[in-house]
Amino acid sequence: MAMAAGEIEALIREALPDALVTVEDLAGDGDHYAATVVSAQFRGLSRVRQHQIVYAALRGRMGGELHALALQTSAPD
């Protein structure tokens, strides 16, 4: 079962209300997405920790409903 881009964005925004989030369906199949997440909550955190926060926001859907997510995270300038 595929996920909609809007659902991915909503889950991330719920966990990171200040975030600027863009989600793009890479293959048009609802399974392969790219997401960019910019949040002040990432300031001072390693890239690995930033990604862990985003994956936690997806509530276990990675590898199931969501097959692949190319993720770019950062703190605002």
FENVEN-V209102 format. One record per pair of residues at least 12 apart in sequence whose ideal C-beta (glycine too) atoms are under 6 Angstrom apart, sorted by the first residue. I is the first residue (numbers start at 1). GAP is how many residues later the second one is. If there is no record, write none. Layout:
i=I gap=GAP
i=I gap=GAP
This chain:
i=1 gap=64
i=2 gap=28
i=2 gap=29
i=3 gap=62
i=3 gap=63
i=5 gap=18
i=5 gap=20
i=8 gap=15
i=9 gap=12
i=9 gap=14
i=11 gap=46
i=11 gap=47
i=12 gap=25
i=12 gap=45
i=15 gap=42
i=16 gap=23
i=16 gap=25
i=18 gap=21
i=18 gap=22
i=19 gap=18
i=19 gap=20
i=20 gap=18
i=21 gap=16
i=22 gap=14
i=23 gap=12
i=31 gap=36
i=32 gap=36
i=33 gap=36
i=34 gap=36
i=35 gap=34
i=35 gap=36
i=36 gap=36
i=37 gap=17
i=37 gap=36
i=38 gap=36
i=38 gap=38
i=40 gap=36
i=42 gap=31
i=42 gap=33
i=43 gap=32
i=50 gap=23
i=51 gap=20
